[in-house]
């Protein structure tokens, strides 16, 4: 009887472990949404004590309410493009993936930039 209980407890434990792992993988790799935001990059910086992450702010045209984003450390081209447009002050369109949650080793924001498109006119400058 005791060995049957141990067998069932082991199977339940393994099942819980597998479900927990699948849930973590879903949160880590899954996207809640994808989209674009346009504006001027105000700040891009590498920060953190142990886990260095790239964090930035985009001025989307609202007063005192910048949009905050993160960039994966492996996205070197995106980081270089963000640094360039931040120094030049030109408008950009940022393509992002919104994650379900944040992890401290990954970044401060749920929004991760995947692509930077330079240029684009401000809404007041577009031809009608």
Rosetta constraint file for C-alpha pairs under 8 A:
AtomPair CA 1 CA 5 HARMONIC 6.37 0.50
AtomPair CA 2 CA 6 HARMONIC 6.21 0.50
AtomPair CA 3 CA 7 HARMONIC 6.13 0.50
AtomPair CA 4 CA 8 HARMONIC 6.25 0.50
AtomPair CA 5 CA 9 HARMONIC 6.04 0.50
AtomPair CA 6 CA 10 HARMONIC 5.99 0.50
AtomPair CA 7 CA 11 HARMONIC 6.27 0.50
AtomPair CA 8 CA 12 HARMONIC 6.14 0.50
AtomPair CA 9 CA 13 HARMONIC 6.02 0.50
AtomPair CA 10 CA 14 HARMONIC 6.13 0.50
AtomPair CA 11 CA 15 HARMONIC 6.05 0.50
AtomPair CA 12 CA 16 HARMONIC 6.17 0.50
AtomPair CA 13 CA 17 HARMONIC 6.17 0.50
AtomPair CA 14 CA 18 HARMONIC 6.11 0.50
AtomPair CA 15 CA 19 HARMONIC 6.15 0.50
AtomPair CA 16 CA 20 HARMONIC 6.04 0.50
AtomPair CA 17 CA 21 HARMONIC 6.17 0.50
AtomPair CA 18 CA 22 HARMONIC 6.20 0.50
AtomPair CA 19 CA 23 HARMONIC 6.11 0.50
AtomPair CA 20 CA 24 HARMONIC 6.19 0.50
AtomPair CA 21 CA 25 HARMONIC 6.18 0.50
AtomPair CA 22 CA 26 HARMONIC 6.11 0.50
AtomPair CA 23 CA 27 HARMONIC 6.28 0.50
AtomPair CA 24 CA 28 HARMONIC 6.04 0.50
AtomPair CA 25 CA 29 HARMONIC 5.89 0.50
AtomPair CA 25 CA 30 HARMONIC 7.61 0.50
AtomPair CA 26 CA 30 HARMONIC 5.10 0.50
AtomPair CA 27 CA 99 HARMONIC 7.29 0.50
AtomPair CA 27 CA 100 HARMONIC 5.84 0.50
AtomPair CA 27 CA 101 HARMONIC 6.68 0.50
AtomPair CA 28 CA 99 HARMONIC 7.49 0.50
AtomPair CA 28 CA 100 HARMONIC 7.84 0.50
AtomPair CA 28 CA 101 HARMONIC 7.83 0.50
AtomPair CA 29 CA 99 HARMONIC 7.75 0.50
AtomPair CA 30 CA 99 HARMONIC 6.42 0.50
AtomPair CA 30 CA 100 HARMONIC 7.11 0.50
AtomPair CA 31 CA 97 HARMONIC 6.19 0.50
AtomPair CA 31 CA 98 HARMONIC 5.66 0.50
AtomPair CA 31 CA 99 HARMONIC 4.73 0.50
AtomPair CA 31 CA 100 HARMONIC 6.45 0.50
AtomPair CA 32 CA 97 HARMONIC 7.57 0.50
AtomPair CA 32 CA 98 HARMONIC 5.45 0.50
AtomPair CA 32 CA 99 HARMONIC 5.30 0.50
AtomPair CA 32 CA 100 HARMONIC 5.49 0.50
AtomPair CA 33 CA 97 HARMONIC 5.97 0.50
AtomPair CA 33 CA 98 HARMONIC 5.09 0.50
AtomPair CA 33 CA 99 HARMONIC 7.22 0.50
AtomPair CA 34 CA 95 HARMONIC 7.55 0.50
AtomPair CA 34 CA 96 HARMONIC 5.68 0.50
AtomPair CA 34 CA 97 HARMONIC 4.45 0.50
AtomPair CA 34 CA 98 HARMONIC 5.96 0.50
AtomPair CA 35 CA 95 HARMONIC 5.77 0.50
AtomPair CA 35 CA 96 HARMONIC 5.55 0.50
AtomPair CA 35 CA 97 HARMONIC 6.72 0.50
AtomPair CA 36 CA 93 HARMONIC 6.30 0.50
AtomPair CA 36 CA 94 HARMONIC 5.30 0.50
AtomPair CA 36 CA 95 HARMONIC 4.39 0.50
AtomPair CA 36 CA 96 HARMONIC 5.95 0.50
AtomPair CA 37 CA 60 HARMONIC 7.58 0.50
AtomPair CA 37 CA 93 HARMONIC 5.56 0.50
AtomPair CA 37 CA 94 HARMONIC 5.26 0.50
AtomPair CA 37 CA 95 HARMONIC 6.75 0.50
AtomPair CA 37 CA 96 HARMONIC 7.90 0.50
AtomPair CA 38 CA 60 HARMONIC 6.22 0.50
AtomPair CA 38 CA 91 HARMONIC 7.06 0.50
AtomPair CA 38 CA 92 HARMONIC 5.61 0.50
AtomPair CA 38 CA 93 HARMONIC 4.30 0.50
AtomPair CA 38 CA 94 HARMONIC 6.22 0.50
AtomPair CA 39 CA 58 HARMONIC 6.09 0.50
AtomPair CA 39 CA 59 HARMONIC 5.40 0.50
AtomPair CA 39 CA 60 HARMONIC 4.53 0.50
AtomPair CA 39 CA 61 HARMONIC 6.89 0.50
AtomPair CA 39 CA 91 HARMONIC 5.22 0.50
AtomPair CA 39 CA 92 HARMONIC 5.59 0.50
AtomPair CA 39 CA 93 HARMONIC 6.64 0.50
AtomPair CA 39 CA 122 HARMONIC 7.94 0.50
AtomPair CA 40 CA 58 HARMONIC 5.59 0.50
AtomPair CA 40 CA 59 HARMONIC 5.12 0.50
AtomPair CA 40 CA 60 HARMONIC 6.75 0.50
AtomPair CA 40 CA 85 HARMONIC 7.92 0.50
AtomPair CA 40 CA 86 HARMONIC 7.29 0.50
AtomPair CA 40 CA 89 HARMONIC 6.30 0.50
AtomPair CA 40 CA 90 HARMONIC 6.18 0.50
AtomPair CA 40 CA 91 HARMONIC 4.75 0.50
AtomPair CA 40 CA 92 HARMONIC 6.10 0.50
AtomPair CA 41 CA 56 HARMONIC 7.50 0.50
AtomPair CA 41 CA 57 HARMONIC 6.04 0.50
AtomPair CA 41 CA 58 HARMONIC 4.45 0.50
AtomPair CA 41 CA 59 HARMONIC 6.14 0.50
AtomPair CA 41 CA 82 HARMONIC 7.19 0.50
AtomPair CA 41 CA 85 HARMONIC 6.78 0.50
AtomPair CA 41 CA 86 HARMONIC 5.03 0.50
AtomPair CA 41 CA 89 HARMONIC 7.02 0.50
AtomPair CA 41 CA 90 HARMONIC 8.00 0.50
AtomPair CA 41 CA 91 HARMONIC 7.56 0.50
AtomPair CA 41 CA 92 HARMONIC 7.54 0.50
AtomPair CA 42 CA 56 HARMONIC 7.40 0.50
AtomPair CA 42 CA 57 HARMONIC 5.49 0.50
AtomPair CA 42 CA 58 HARMONIC 5.53 0.50
AtomPair CA 42 CA 59 HARMONIC 6.19 0.50
AtomPair CA 42 CA 86 HARMONIC 6.10 0.50
AtomPair CA 42 CA 89 HARMONIC 7.97 0.50
AtomPair CA 43 CA 55 HARMONIC 7.94 0.50
AtomPair CA 43 CA 56 HARMONIC 5.03 0.50
AtomPair CA 43 CA 57 HARMONIC 5.15 0.50
AtomPair CA 43 CA 58 HARMONIC 7.25 0.50
AtomPair CA 43 CA 86 HARMONIC 6.66 0.50
AtomPair CA 44 CA 54 HARMONIC 6.86 0.50
AtomPair CA 44 CA 55 HARMONIC 5.68 0.50
AtomPair CA 44 CA 56 HARMONIC 4.14 0.50
AtomPair CA 44 CA 57 HARMONIC 6.72 0.50
AtomPair CA 44 CA 82 HARMONIC 7.02 0.50
AtomPair CA 44 CA 83 HARMONIC 6.62 0.50
AtomPair CA 44 CA 86 HARMONIC 7.45 0.50
AtomPair CA 45 CA 54 HARMONIC 5.53 0.50
AtomPair CA 45 CA 55 HARMONIC 5.45 0.50
AtomPair CA 45 CA 56 HARMONIC 6.27 0.50
AtomPair CA 46 CA 52 HARMONIC 6.18 0.50
AtomPair CA 46 CA 53 HARMONIC 5.44 0.50
AtomPair CA 46 CA 54 HARMONIC 4.42 0.50
AtomPair CA 46 CA 55 HARMONIC 6.35 0.50
AtomPair CA 47 CA 52 HARMONIC 5.27 0.50
AtomPair CA 47 CA 53 HARMONIC 5.48 0.50
AtomPair CA 47 CA 54 HARMONIC 6.37 0.50
AtomPair CA 47 CA 55 HARMONIC 7.23 0.50
AtomPair CA 48 CA 52 HARMONIC 4.68 0.50
AtomPair CA 48 CA 53 HARMONIC 6.35 0.50
AtomPair CA 51 CA 104 HARMONIC 7.82 0.50
AtomPair CA 51 CA 105 HARMONIC 5.33 0.50
AtomPair CA 51 CA 106 HARMONIC 7.73 0.50
AtomPair CA 52 CA 105 HARMONIC 7.62 0.50
AtomPair CA 53 CA 70 HARMONIC 7.43 0.50
AtomPair CA 53 CA 71 HARMONIC 7.28 0.50
AtomPair CA 53 CA 72 HARMONIC 7.19 0.50
AtomPair CA 53 CA 73 HARMONIC 6.54 0.50
AtomPair CA 53 CA 105 HARMONIC 7.44 0.50
AtomPair CA 53 CA 106 HARMONIC 6.47 0.50
AtomPair CA 53 CA 107 HARMONIC 5.47 0.50
AtomPair CA 54 CA 70 HARMONIC 5.66 0.50
AtomPair CA 54 CA 71 HARMONIC 5.26 0.50
AtomPair CA 54 CA 72 HARMONIC 6.91 0.50
AtomPair CA 54 CA 73 HARMONIC 6.73 0.50
AtomPair CA 54 CA 79 HARMONIC 7.99 0.50
AtomPair CA 54 CA 107 HARMONIC 7.06 0.50
AtomPair CA 55 CA 68 HARMONIC 7.39 0.50
AtomPair CA 55 CA 69 HARMONIC 5.89 0.50
AtomPair CA 55 CA 70 HARMONIC 4.50 0.50
AtomPair CA 55 CA 71 HARMONIC 6.42 0.50
AtomPair CA 55 CA 107 HARMONIC 7.10 0.50
AtomPair CA 55 CA 108 HARMONIC 7.19 0.50
AtomPair CA 55 CA 109 HARMONIC 7.89 0.50
AtomPair CA 56 CA 68 HARMONIC 5.77 0.50
AtomPair CA 56 CA 69 HARMONIC 5.33 0.50
AtomPair CA 56 CA 70 HARMONIC 6.18 0.50
AtomPair CA 57 CA 66 HARMONIC 5.84 0.50
AtomPair CA 57 CA 67 HARMONIC 5.48 0.50
AtomPair CA 57 CA 68 HARMONIC 4.52 0.50
AtomPair CA 57 CA 69 HARMONIC 6.20 0.50
AtomPair CA 58 CA 66 HARMONIC 5.49 0.50
AtomPair CA 58 CA 67 HARMONIC 5.06 0.50
AtomPair CA 58 CA 68 HARMONIC 6.42 0.50
AtomPair CA 58 CA 69 HARMONIC 7.84 0.50
AtomPair CA 59 CA 65 HARMONIC 7.60 0.50
AtomPair CA 59 CA 66 HARMONIC 4.98 0.50
AtomPair CA 59 CA 67 HARMONIC 6.53 0.50
AtomPair CA 60 CA 66 HARMONIC 6.51 0.50
AtomPair CA 60 CA 67 HARMONIC 6.89 0.50
AtomPair CA 62 CA 66 HARMONIC 7.25 0.50
AtomPair CA 68 CA 109 HARMONIC 6.69 0.50
AtomPair CA 68 CA 111 HARMONIC 7.59 0.50
AtomPair CA 69 CA 108 HARMONIC 7.77 0.50
AtomPair CA 69 CA 109 HARMONIC 5.45 0.50
AtomPair CA 69 CA 110 HARMONIC 7.22 0.50
AtomPair CA 69 CA 111 HARMONIC 5.05 0.50
AtomPair CA 69 CA 112 HARMONIC 5.99 0.50
AtomPair CA 69 CA 113 HARMONIC 6.97 0.50
AtomPair CA 70 CA 107 HARMONIC 5.75 0.50
AtomPair CA 70 CA 108 HARMONIC 6.69 0.50
AtomPair CA 70 CA 109 HARMONIC 5.62 0.50
AtomPair CA 70 CA 110 HARMONIC 7.43 0.50
AtomPair CA 70 CA 111 HARMONIC 5.99 0.50
AtomPair CA 70 CA 112 HARMONIC 4.91 0.50
AtomPair CA 70 CA 113 HARMONIC 6.46 0.50
AtomPair CA 71 CA 75 HARMONIC 6.92 0.50
AtomPair CA 71 CA 78 HARMONIC 7.75 0.50
AtomPair CA 71 CA 79 HARMONIC 7.17 0.50
AtomPair CA 71 CA 107 HARMONIC 7.51 0.50
AtomPair CA 71 CA 112 HARMONIC 5.24 0.50
AtomPair CA 71 CA 113 HARMONIC 5.40 0.50
AtomPair CA 71 CA 114 HARMONIC 7.59 0.50
AtomPair CA 72 CA 106 HARMONIC 7.12 0.50
AtomPair CA 72 CA 107 HARMONIC 7.82 0.50
AtomPair CA 72 CA 112 HARMONIC 7.00 0.50
AtomPair CA 72 CA 113 HARMONIC 7.80 0.50
AtomPair CA 75 CA 79 HARMONIC 6.33 0.50
AtomPair CA 75 CA 114 HARMONIC 7.62 0.50
AtomPair CA 76 CA 80 HARMONIC 6.15 0.50
AtomPair CA 77 CA 81 HARMONIC 6.13 0.50
AtomPair CA 78 CA 82 HARMONIC 6.10 0.50
AtomPair CA 78 CA 113 HARMONIC 7.54 0.50
AtomPair CA 78 CA 114 HARMONIC 6.89 0.50
AtomPair CA 78 CA 115 HARMONIC 6.07 0.50
AtomPair CA 78 CA 116 HARMONIC 6.36 0.50
AtomPair CA 79 CA 83 HARMONIC 6.21 0.50
AtomPair CA 80 CA 84 HARMONIC 6.21 0.50
AtomPair CA 81 CA 85 HARMONIC 6.23 0.50
AtomPair CA 81 CA 116 HARMONIC 6.65 0.50
AtomPair CA 82 CA 86 HARMONIC 5.94 0.50
AtomPair CA 82 CA 116 HARMONIC 7.15 0.50
AtomPair CA 83 CA 87 HARMONIC 6.32 0.50
AtomPair CA 84 CA 88 HARMONIC 6.30 0.50
AtomPair CA 85 CA 89 HARMONIC 5.70 0.50
AtomPair CA 85 CA 90 HARMONIC 5.77 0.50
AtomPair CA 85 CA 91 HARMONIC 7.65 0.50
AtomPair CA 85 CA 92 HARMONIC 7.56 0.50
AtomPair CA 85 CA 118 HARMONIC 7.45 0.50
AtomPair CA 86 CA 90 HARMONIC 7.36 0.50
AtomPair CA 90 CA 118 HARMONIC 7.32 0.50
AtomPair CA 90 CA 119 HARMONIC 6.47 0.50
AtomPair CA 91 CA 118 HARMONIC 6.53 0.50
AtomPair CA 91 CA 119 HARMONIC 5.36 0.50
AtomPair CA 91 CA 120 HARMONIC 6.16 0.50
AtomPair CA 91 CA 121 HARMONIC 7.13 0.50
AtomPair CA 91 CA 122 HARMONIC 7.42 0.50
AtomPair CA 92 CA 116 HARMONIC 6.73 0.50
AtomPair CA 92 CA 117 HARMONIC 5.54 0.50
AtomPair CA 92 CA 118 HARMONIC 4.65 0.50
AtomPair CA 92 CA 119 HARMONIC 5.45 0.50
AtomPair CA 92 CA 120 HARMONIC 6.57 0.50
AtomPair CA 93 CA 116 HARMONIC 6.04 0.50
AtomPair CA 93 CA 117 HARMONIC 5.06 0.50
AtomPair CA 93 CA 118 HARMONIC 6.60 0.50
AtomPair CA 93 CA 119 HARMONIC 7.69 0.50
AtomPair CA 93 CA 120 HARMONIC 7.62 0.50
AtomPair CA 94 CA 113 HARMONIC 6.45 0.50
AtomPair CA 94 CA 114 HARMONIC 7.61 0.50
AtomPair CA 94 CA 115 HARMONIC 5.99 0.50
AtomPair CA 94 CA 116 HARMONIC 4.88 0.50
AtomPair CA 94 CA 117 HARMONIC 6.39 0.50
AtomPair CA 95 CA 113 HARMONIC 5.74 0.50
AtomPair CA 95 CA 114 HARMONIC 5.61 0.50
AtomPair CA 95 CA 115 HARMONIC 5.05 0.50
AtomPair CA 95 CA 116 HARMONIC 6.40 0.50
AtomPair CA 96 CA 111 HARMONIC 6.13 0.50
AtomPair CA 96 CA 112 HARMONIC 5.26 0.50
AtomPair CA 96 CA 113 HARMONIC 4.33 0.50
AtomPair CA 96 CA 114 HARMONIC 5.45 0.50
AtomPair CA 96 CA 115 HARMONIC 7.21 0.50
AtomPair CA 97 CA 111 HARMONIC 5.72 0.50
AtomPair CA 97 CA 112 HARMONIC 5.27 0.50
AtomPair CA 97 CA 113 HARMONIC 6.58 0.50
AtomPair CA 97 CA 114 HARMONIC 7.14 0.50
AtomPair CA 98 CA 110 HARMONIC 5.39 0.50
AtomPair CA 98 CA 111 HARMONIC 4.50 0.50
AtomPair CA 98 CA 112 HARMONIC 6.36 0.50
AtomPair CA 99 CA 110 HARMONIC 5.08 0.50
AtomPair CA 99 CA 111 HARMONIC 6.49 0.50
AtomPair CA 99 CA 112 HARMONIC 7.74 0.50
AtomPair CA 100 CA 110 HARMONIC 6.95 0.50
AtomPair CA 101 CA 110 HARMONIC 6.00 0.50
AtomPair CA 102 CA 106 HARMONIC 7.18 0.50
AtomPair CA 102 CA 107 HARMONIC 6.80 0.50
AtomPair CA 102 CA 108 HARMONIC 6.64 0.50
AtomPair CA 102 CA 109 HARMONIC 6.36 0.50
AtomPair CA 102 CA 110 HARMONIC 5.54 0.50
AtomPair CA 103 CA 107 HARMONIC 6.53 0.50
AtomPair CA 103 CA 108 HARMONIC 7.64 0.50
AtomPair CA 104 CA 108 HARMONIC 6.77 0.50
AtomPair CA 121 CA 125 HARMONIC 5.78 0.50
AtomPair CA 121 CA 126 HARMONIC 5.92 0.50
AtomPair CA 122 CA 126 HARMONIC 6.58 0.50
